[in-house]
Amino acid sequence: MIAFVEFDKSLPRQGFDCGNESLNSWFHTQAGQQERANTARTHLGLSTFDSCIASYFSLVTYRLEVDELQRSRDFAGKKYPMSAMLLARLAVDKRYQGQRIGSLTLGHALRLLAEASKQIGFEIVVVHAIDASAAAFYQKHGFEFLTDDGSTLFLLTKTLVANLAIVQGGGN
Ligand SMILES: CC(C)(COP(=O)(O)OP(=O)(O)OC[C@H]1O[C@@H](n2cnc3c(N)ncnc32)[C@H](O)[C@@H]1OP(=O)(O)O)[C@@H](O)C(=O)NCCC(=O)NCCS
């Protein structure tokens, strides 16, 4: 099982290894600084068996600019930027991969975003997939490509909230 907590600098994170060097090194060296500077909010998934950090994700505010929107199929008609939240990073330690912890971590991030959307207006949730495999993971969870050529995927806030309402309402 996994328990989600807010970033805690006292928890050892140097051993975290998701297999991707840039996601590892950001977590080891920059997550704490960005937390203090309020530039990114990082959340941790702790294994309830050994209390180790099994996963993390970070959230930041974002804006999709008109030039990017014009290259997309869904939003080509937009004349103004779209307010967004960016799921900037999400990673599962190699020791815990393939046990649905990535899905649980993404689900927790999306619940936090749906909750935040009641207080803060943003139209869309964006992720930048680090590679094709990460993009496939997000597609599996309902995200769609913003443009045909890119690695940016999106989920509309209204879709997110509606999907969570279905899950929480048991499908009714
Ligand atoms: C991608 C990652 C987050 C997936 O986490 P995980 O805990 O191994 O994934 P889960 O066990 O929750 O898998 C959930 C589903 O996604 C699928 N999936 C997992 N990793 C996948 C991948 N790399 N490509 C395609 N599908 C993937 C699983 O097959 C599973 O599908 P199912 O529901 O049909 O069985 C993890 O492998 C990771 O941290 N990788 C390195 C960093 C990374 O790529 N991060 C992505 C964001 S930039």
The ligand as an SDF file (V2000), in Angstrom:
LIG
                    3D

 48 50  0  0  0  0  0  0  0  0999 V2000
    5.8120    5.4220  -16.0780 C   0  0  0  0  0  0  0  0  0  0  0  0
    5.7230    5.0430  -14.5870 C   0  0  0  0  0  0  0  0  0  0  0  0
    5.3040    6.2710  -13.7890 C   0  0  0  0  0  0  0  0  0  0  0  0
    4.6450    3.9410  -14.4540 C   0  0  0  0  0  0  0  0  0  0  0  0
    4.5410    3.5640  -13.0850 O   0  0  0  0  0  0  0  0  0  0  0  0
    4.1950    2.0530  -12.6630 P   0  0  0  0  0  0  0  0  0  0  0  0
    3.9040    2.0350  -11.2060 O   0  0  0  0  0  0  0  0  0  0  0  0
    5.2720    1.1610  -13.1520 O   0  0  0  0  0  0  0  0  0  0  0  0
    2.8790    1.8060  -13.5250 O   0  0  0  0  0  0  0  0  0  0  0  0
    1.5680    0.9850  -13.0830 P   0  0  0  0  0  0  0  0  0  0  0  0
    1.9720   -0.3160  -12.4800 O   0  0  0  0  0  0  0  0  0  0  0  0
    0.7050    1.8680  -12.2660 O   0  0  0  0  0  0  0  0  0  0  0  0
    0.8960    0.7320  -14.5070 O   0  0  0  0  0  0  0  0  0  0  0  0
   -0.3780    1.2330  -14.8020 C   0  0  0  0  0  0  0  0  0  0  0  0
   -0.7200    0.9510  -16.2410 C   0  0  0  0  0  0  0  0  0  0  0  0
    0.1500    1.7150  -17.0830 O   0  0  0  0  0  0  0  0  0  0  0  0
    0.8850    0.8300  -17.9230 C   0  0  0  0  0  0  0  0  0  0  0  0
    2.2280    1.3260  -18.0250 N   0  0  0  0  0  0  0  0  0  0  0  0
    3.1290    1.4750  -17.0290 C   0  0  0  0  0  0  0  0  0  0  0  0
    4.2800    1.9400  -17.5050 N   0  0  0  0  0  0  0  0  0  0  0  0
    4.0940    2.0840  -18.8200 C   0  0  0  0  0  0  0  0  0  0  0  0
    4.9130    2.5140  -19.8600 C   0  0  0  0  0  0  0  0  0  0  0  0
    6.1490    2.8880  -19.6220 N   0  0  0  0  0  0  0  0  0  0  0  0
    4.3960    2.5240  -21.0970 N   0  0  0  0  0  0  0  0  0  0  0  0
    3.1270    2.1330  -21.3460 C   0  0  0  0  0  0  0  0  0  0  0  0
    2.2930    1.7130  -20.4020 N   0  0  0  0  0  0  0  0  0  0  0  0
    2.7780    1.7030  -19.1610 C   0  0  0  0  0  0  0  0  0  0  0  0
    0.8530   -0.5170  -17.2400 C   0  0  0  0  0  0  0  0  0  0  0  0
    1.0030   -1.5660  -18.1630 O   0  0  0  0  0  0  0  0  0  0  0  0
   -0.5010   -0.5130  -16.6130 C   0  0  0  0  0  0  0  0  0  0  0  0
   -1.4800   -0.8360  -17.5880 O   0  0  0  0  0  0  0  0  0  0  0  0
   -2.7810   -1.7270  -17.2380 P   0  0  0  0  0  0  0  0  0  0  0  0
   -3.6260   -0.8510  -16.3720 O   0  0  0  0  0  0  0  0  0  0  0  0
   -3.4020   -1.9960  -18.5570 O   0  0  0  0  0  0  0  0  0  0  0  0
   -2.2660   -2.9240  -16.5340 O   0  0  0  0  0  0  0  0  0  0  0  0
    7.0590    4.4590  -14.0520 C   0  0  0  0  0  0  0  0  0  0  0  0
    7.4370    3.3580  -14.8300 O   0  0  0  0  0  0  0  0  0  0  0  0
    8.2140    5.4720  -14.0300 C   0  0  0  0  0  0  0  0  0  0  0  0
    8.3710    6.1910  -13.0580 O   0  0  0  0  0  0  0  0  0  0  0  0
    9.0200    5.4750  -15.1020 N   0  0  0  0  0  0  0  0  0  0  0  0
   10.1950    6.3630  -15.1810 C   0  0  0  0  0  0  0  0  0  0  0  0
    9.8190    7.8300  -15.1750 C   0  0  0  0  0  0  0  0  0  0  0  0
    8.7290    8.2070  -16.1390 C   0  0  0  0  0  0  0  0  0  0  0  0
    8.7090    7.7500  -17.2880 O   0  0  0  0  0  0  0  0  0  0  0  0
    7.7930    9.0590  -15.7000 N   0  0  0  0  0  0  0  0  0  0  0  0
    6.6430    9.4600  -16.5000 C   0  0  0  0  0  0  0  0  0  0  0  0
    6.3220   10.8760  -16.3650 C   0  0  0  0  0  0  0  0  0  0  0  0
    7.4570   12.0440  -17.0810 S   0  0  0  0  0  0  0  0  0  0  0  0
  1  2  1  0
  2  3  1  0
  2  4  1  0
  2 36  1  0
  4  5  1  0
  5  6  1  0
  6  7  2  0
  6  8  1  0
  6  9  1  0
  9 10  1  0
 10 11  2  0
 10 12  1  0
 10 13  1  0
 13 14  1  0
 14 15  1  0
 15 16  1  0
 15 30  1  0
 16 17  1  0
 17 18  1  0
 17 28  1  0
 18 19  1  0
 18 27  1  0
 19 20  2  0
 20 21  1  0
 21 22  1  0
 21 27  2  0
 22 23  1  0
 22 24  2  0
 24 25  1  0
 25 26  2  0
 26 27  1  0
 28 29  1  0
 28 30  1  0
 30 31  1  0
 31 32  1  0
 32 33  2  0
 32 34  1  0
 32 35  1  0
 36 37  1  0
 36 38  1  0
 38 39  2  0
 38 40  1  0
 40 41  1  0
 41 42  1  0
 42 43  1  0
 43 44  2  0
 43 45  1  0
 45 46  1  0
 46 47  1  0
 47 48  1  0
M  END
$$$$
